[in-house]
């Protein structure tokens, strides 16, 4: 392992990519502490501490603590995620977008451009909602914590809208730069960095609760065991595959016989990765934005959909299962896989080529996606149990752990791919199993 880590810095391209990734993440973390003009960050931090178990706490988690700082990065990357959700859904129902998706790289560039436009539009809407929300805090919480906004009014709203929208656009640019010039998926790494940055503080809070007796040692051991078990389950399912045997037909070329080899078609149990919980969390945050904009009925919806409430949990699980199937159906095309096998003179033993092969692959993929969707839903409901039973910080939740572990696996897998490509030993050793990551 140590020699493999040393090999990372012996490859100039890999070293530069790794340092570039770390540098971009450092820029992101520095921007977290640049407060939006006209806002008292100390008052906002006190308000956020009192709302840690609400939607504000969830939003603050994904923004890496930017919301409690009310920084220019307060919206985080969630507008981009929401725009991606909208474009993914529209691509399934709008024929023009479906054609763009089939055009390959050129069509994907156009879809990415539309996603950027949608990100800016959503950022303008959400930043306006946050400005109105902050002005509302002056009257509702002003007596207890002080005034959040020094000079409310249209000028403050305009400055907040410009600052937060620009901050989100810059984060989106950082993510794209990391993807192109760094290592790993930039958007996932930004979310990863935001969650990991809060983990040390959560550990210190738990240690302080243990010191003053709010958490008993036995309860802490139970919490640790649950976290270890959740990590083990995540690693198991993220690496789990269903291997379908593939047989290549024999063919005569001149006087030599080619083909006849056997292989397998690997189908991941969780082909959607961490996309379903991220998409579900993003959609559940949207009623809060509508409530800040005073949309009729949104305030009631925001009050009943509170993290920890059974209605929120049921909707969260439903959305995770829906996006697990929907995103897998978008990314994995059984008909295309069957056509490729037919062109390569390959077939599944006992299954006729063509439509029968596509139906068989689709049936297998559906069955294993059921297991993957239930696994994600189960893991992502652990935070409610921990918070209700042991009163621990939200950062120990299953959603955050799943994102952290999943992105870490993908990051390590990409590093290992660079090492193996250049004939170096991988991070898991010459004989050990390769780490299988997932594309975000």
C-alpha positions in Angstrom: 0.0 0.0 0.0 2.8 2.5 0.9 4.6 1.7 -2.3 1.4 2.2 -4.3 0.8 5.6 -2.6 4.4 6.6 -3.4 3.8 5.7 -7.0 1.1 8.3 -7.2 3.7 11.1 -7.0 6.1 9.3 -9.4 3.7 9.9 -12.3 3.8 13.6 -13.4 0.3 13.6 -14.9 -1.3 11.9 -12.0 0.5 14.1 -9.5 -0.6 17.2 -11.3 -4.2 16.0 -11.5 -4.2 15.2 -7.8 -2.7 18.5 -6.8 -5.1 20.4 -9.0 -8.1 18.6 -7.4 -6.9 19.4 -3.9 -6.2 23.0 -5.0 -9.7 23.5 -6.4 -11.3 21.9 -3.3 -9.2 24.3 -1.2 -10.5 27.3 -3.2 -14.1 26.0 -2.5 -13.5 25.8 1.2 -11.9 29.3 1.3 -15.0 30.7 -0.4 -17.2 29.2 2.3 -16.0 31.9 4.7 -16.8 34.9 2.5 -20.0 36.3 3.9 -22.7 37.8 1.7 -22.8 41.6 2.1 -25.2 43.0 4.6 -25.5 39.8 6.7 -24.4 39.2 10.3 -22.8 35.8 10.3 -22.7 35.4 14.1 -26.5 35.9 14.4 -27.0 33.4 11.5 -24.8 30.8 13.1 -26.9 31.0 16.3 -30.1 30.6 14.3 -28.7 27.6 12.4 -27.6 25.9 15.6 -31.2 26.1 16.8 -32.4 24.6 13.5 -29.9 21.8 13.0 -32.6 19.1 12.7 -34.8 21.0 10.2 -34.5 21.5 6.5 -32.0 24.3 7.2 -29.7 21.8 8.8 -30.0 19.4 5.8 -29.3 22.3 3.4 -26.4 23.4 5.5 -25.0 19.9 5.4 -24.9 19.7 1.6 -23.5 23.2 1.4 -20.6 22.4 3.6 -21.6 24.8 6.4 -21.9 27.7 3.9 -25.5 28.5 5.0 -24.6 29.1 8.6 -21.9 31.4 7.4 -24.3 32.9 4.9 -21.4 33.0 2.5 -21.5 33.6 -1.3 -21.5 29.8 -1.6 -24.6 29.4 0.6 -26.7 27.8 -2.2 -23.9 25.2 -2.7 -24.2 22.9 -5.7 -27.8 22.0 -5.1 -29.2 24.3 -7.9 -27.0 22.4 -10.4 -28.3 19.1 -9.0 -31.9 20.3 -9.3 -31.3 21.5 -12.9 -29.8 18.1 -13.7 -32.9 16.4 -12.3 -35.1 18.6 -14.5 -33.0 17.9 -17.6 -33.0 14.1 -16.9 -36.8 14.0 -16.5 -37.3 16.2 -19.6 -35.0 14.0 -21.7 -37.4 11.1 -21.1 -40.4 13.0 -22.4 -39.1 15.6 -24.8 -38.1 14.0 -28.2 -35.6 16.8 -29.0 -33.7 16.2 -25.8 -33.8 12.5 -26.4 -32.3 12.9 -29.8 -29.5 15.1 -28.3 -28.7 12.4 -25.8 -28.3 9.9 -28.6 -25.9 12.1 -30.6 -23.1 11.3 -28.2 -20.5 13.8 -27.0 -21.8 16.7 -29.1 -25.4 16.2 -27.9 -24.2 15.9 -24.3 -22.4 19.2 -24.6 -25.6 20.9 -25.6 -27.5 19.2 -22.7 -24.8 20.4 -20.3 -25.2 23.9 -21.6 -29.0 23.8 -21.0 -28.2 22.5 -17.5 -26.0 25.5 -16.8 -28.8 27.9 -17.9 -31.2 26.0 -15.7 -28.7 26.3 -12.8 -28.5 30.1 -13.1 -32.3 30.4 -13.3 -32.8 28.2 -10.2 -30.1 30.1 -8.4 -31.8 33.4 -9.0 -35.1 32.0 -7.7 -33.5 30.3 -4.6 -31.3 33.3 -3.8 -34.3 35.6 -3.9 -36.1 33.2 -1.5 -33.2 33.2 0.8 -33.1 37.1 0.8 -36.8 37.2 1.8 -36.2 34.5 4.4 -33.4 36.5 6.0 -35.4 39.6 6.1 -38.2 37.6 7.8 -35.8 36.5 10.5 -35.3 40.1 11.6 -38.9 40.2 12.9 -39.3 36.5 14.0 -35.9 36.0 15.7 -34.6 39.5 16.1 -35.4 39.8 19.8 -33.6 36.5 20.7 -30.5 36.5 18.5 -30.3 40.0 17.0 -30.9 41.3 13.4 -29.5 39.1 10.6 -29.9 41.8 7.9 -28.5 45.2 8.7 -30.5 47.1 6.0 -33.4 45.2 4.5 -34.8 46.3 1.2 -34.6 45.8 -2.5 -30.9 46.7 -2.6 -30.1 43.9 -0.1 -32.3 41.5 -2.1 -30.5 42.4 -5.4 -27.0 42.1 -3.8 -27.9 38.8 -2.2 -29.3 37.4 -5.5 -26.2 38.5 -7.5 -23.8 37.2 -4.8 -25.4 33.8 -4.3 -26.0 33.2 -8.0 -22.4 34.1 -8.8 -21.2 31.8 -6.1 -23.2 28.8 -7.4 -21.9 29.5 -11.0 -18.4 29.6 -9.7 -18.9 26.3 -7.8 -20.3 24.7 -10.9 -17.2 25.9 -12.8 -14.9 24.4 -10.2 -16.7 21.1 -10.4 -16.3 21.0 -14.2 -12.6 21.9 -14.0 -12.0 19.1 -11.5 -13.8 16.6 -13.8 -11.8 17.7 -16.8 -8.4 18.4 -15.3 -8.4 16.7 -12.0 -9.4 13.2 -10.6 -13.0 12.1 -10.1 -16.4 13.6 -10.6 -16.0 17.3 -9.6 -19.6 17.8 -8.5 -19.5 14.7 -6.3 -16.2 15.7 -4.8 -17.5 19.1 -3.9 -20.5 17.6 -2.0 -18.0 15.1 -0.5 -15.7 18.0 0.7 -18.7 19.8 2.3 -19.8 16.7 4.3 -16.3 15.7 5.4 -15.5 19.2 6.6 -18.2 18.9 9.2 -17.2 15.5 10.5 -14.4 16.7 12.9 -16.8 19.1 14.5 -19.4 16.3 14.9 -16.8 14.1 16.5 -15.8 16.8 19.0 -19.5 17.5 19.8 -20.0 13.7 20.5 -16.9 13.6 22.7 -18.1 16.6 24.6 -21.5 15.0 25.1 -19.7 11.8 26.3 -17.7 13.9 28.8 -20.6 15.7 30.4 -22.7 12.5 30.5 -25.3 13.2 27.7 -24.2 10.1 25.9 -23.3 6.9 27.8 -20.3 4.8 26.8 -22.5 1.9 25.9 -24.6 4.1 23.6 -21.4 5.4 21.9 -20.3 1.8 21.3 -23.7 1.1 19.7 -23.4 4.2 17.5 -19.9 3.2 16.4 -21.0 -0.4 15.6 -23.9 1.0 13.6 -21.6 3.3 11.6 -19.1 0.5 10.9 -22.0 -1.8 9.8 -23.4 0.9 7.5 -20.0 1.5 5.9 -19.6 -2.3 5.4 -23.0 -2.6 3.8 -22.3 0.4 1.5 -19.0 -1.0 0.3 -20.6 -4.4 -0.2 -23.5 -3.2 -2.3 -21.4 -0.6 -4.2 -19.1 -3.4 -5.4 -21.8 -6.1 -5.8 -22.3 -7.3 -9.4 -24.5 -9.8 -11.2 -22.3 -11.5 -13.8 -24.2 -12.8 -16.8 -22.1 -15.5 -18.7 -21.3 -14.6 -22.4 -20.2 -17.0 -25.0 -18.5 -15.9 -28.2 -19.3 -17.9 -31.4 -16.5 -19.7 -33.2 -15.6 -18.4 -36.7 -13.1 -19.6 -39.3 -10.6 -17.0 -40.7 -8.5 -18.7 -43.3 -7.3 -21.9 -41.8 -7.5 -20.6 -38.2 -10.4 -20.9 -35.8 -11.2 -17.8 -33.7 -13.7 -17.2 -30.9 -15.3 -19.7 -28.6 -14.1 -17.8 -25.5 -16.3 -17.3 -22.5 -16.7 -14.1 -20.6 -19.3 -12.3 -18.5 -21.4 -9.2 -18.6 -21.2 -7.4 -15.2 -24.4 -5.6 -14.0 -24.0 -3.5 -10.9 -26.6 -3.9 -8.2 -26.5 -0.2 -7.6 -26.1 1.2 -11.1 -27.5 4.6 -10.1 -24.8 5.3 -7.5 -25.5 8.1 -5.0 -27.6 10.0 -7.5 -31.0 8.8 -6.1 -30.5 10.1 -2.5 -28.9 13.4 -3.8 -31.9 13.9 -6.2 -34.4 13.0 -3.5 -32.8 15.4 -1.0 -32.7 18.2 -3.5 -36.4 17.8 -4.3 -37.4 17.7 -0.7 -35.6 21.0 -0.2 -37.6 22.7 -2.9 -40.8 23.4 -0.8 -38.6 25.4 1.6 -37.7 27.7 -1.3 -41.3 28.1 -2.3 -42.3 28.9 1.2 -39.7 31.7 1.4 -41.2 33.1 -1.8 -44.6 33.1 -0.2 -46.1 30.7 -2.7 -49.7 29.7 -1.5 -49.7 26.3 0.1 -46.0 25.9 0.2 -45.7 27.0 3.9 -48.1 24.2 4.9 -46.2 21.7 2.8 -42.9 22.9 4.3 -44.3 22.4 7.9 -45.5 18.8 7.4 -42.4 17.7 5.5 -39.9 17.9 8.3 -36.9 15.6 8.5 -37.7 12.9 11.0 -41.5 13.0 10.5 -43.0 9.8 9.1 -44.5 11.6 6.1 -41.1 13.0 5.2 -39.5 9.6 5.6 -42.1 7.9 3.4 -41.7 10.5 0.7 -37.9 10.3 0.9 -37.9 6.5 0.6 -40.3 6.7 -2.3 -38.2 9.3 -4.2 -35.1 7.2 -3.6 -36.7 4.1 -5.1 -38.2 6.0 -8.0 -34.9 7.7 -8.9 -33.0 4.4 -8.5 -35.2 2.8 -11.2 -35.5 5.9 -13.4 -31.8 6.8 -13.5 -30.8 3.2 -14.1 -33.3 3.1 -17.0 -31.8 6.3 -18.5 -28.2 5.2 -18.2 -28.5 1.5 -19.0 -30.1 0.4 -22.3 -30.7 -3.4 -22.6 -31.6 -3.1 -26.3 -28.3 -1.4 -27.1 -26.3 -4.0 -25.0 -28.1 -6.8 -26.9 -27.3 -5.2 -30.3 -23.6 -4.9 -29.3 -23.4 -8.5 -28.3 -25.0 -9.6 -31.6 -22.5 -7.5 -33.6 -19.6 -9.1 -31.7 -21.0 -12.6 -32.4 -21.6 -13.1 -28.7 -24.7 -14.6 -27.0 -26.0 -15.6 -23.6 -26.1 -19.4 -23.3 -29.7 -20.6 -23.6 -31.0 -17.1 -24.8 -31.7 -16.3 -28.4 -29.9 -13.2 -29.7 -31.8 -9.9 -30.3 -35.0 -9.1 -28.5 -34.9 -12.2 -26.3 -31.5 -11.2 -25.0 -32.6 -7.6 -24.4 -35.7 -8.8 -22.4 -33.5 -11.2 -20.4 -31.0 -8.5 -19.5 -33.8 -6.1 -18.7 -35.4 -8.6 -16.3 -32.2 -9.3 -14.5 -31.4 -5.6 -14.2 -34.9 -4.9 -12.8 -34.5 -7.6 -10.2 -31.1 -6.4 -9.0 -32.2 -2.8 -9.0 -34.9 -3.7 -6.5 -32.2 -4.8 -4.1 -30.1 -1.7 -4.8 -33.1 0.6 -4.3 -34.1 -1.0 -1.0 -30.5 -0.9 0.2 -30.2 2.8 -0.5 -33.6 3.5 1.2 -32.6 1.5 4.2 -29.2 3.2 4.6 -30.6 6.7 4.1 -33.2 6.3 6.9 -30.5 5.5 9.6 -30.0 9.3 10.4 -33.5 9.5 11.8 -33.0 6.5 14.1 -29.6 7.8 15.4 -31.0 11.3 15.9 -34.1 10.1 17.7 -32.6 7.4 19.8 -29.1 8.7 20.6 -29.3 12.4 20.0 -26.2 12.5 17.9 -25.3 15.1 15.2 -26.9 14.6 11.7 -23.4 14.1 10.1 -23.4 10.5 11.2 -26.4 9.8 9.0 -26.6 7.2 6.3 -27.1 9.7 3.4 -23.8 11.5 4.3 -21.9 8.3 4.9 -23.2 6.8 1.6 -22.0 9.8 -0.3 -18.7 9.9 1.4 -18.0 6.2 1.0 -19.3 6.1 -2.6 -17.3 9.1 -3.8 -14.2 7.8 -2.0 -14.5 4.4 -3.7 -14.8 6.2 -7.1 -11.9 8.5 -6.4 -9.6 5.6 -5.4 -10.7 3.5 -8.4 -9.7 6.3 -10.8 -6.3 6.7 -9.1 -5.8 3.0 -9.4 -6.8 3.1 -13.1 -4.1 5.7 -13.7 -1.5 3.5 -11.9 -2.4 0.3 -13.7 -2.4 2.1 -17.1 1.1 3.1 -16.5 2.2 -0.4 -15.4 2.3 0.5 -11.7 1.0 -1.6 -8.8 -2.6 -0.7 -7.9 -3.7 0.5 -4.4 -5.1 -2.9 -3.6 -1.9 -4.9 -4.4 -1.0 -7.1 -7.4 -3.2 -10.0 -6.4 -6.0 -8.3 -4.4 -9.4 -7.4 -5.8 -9.6 -4.2 -7.7 -11.7 -1.5 -6.2 -14.8 -0.9 -8.3 -16.0 2.6 -8.2 -19.0 4.2 -9.8 -19.4 7.1 -12.2 -21.2 10.0 -10.6 
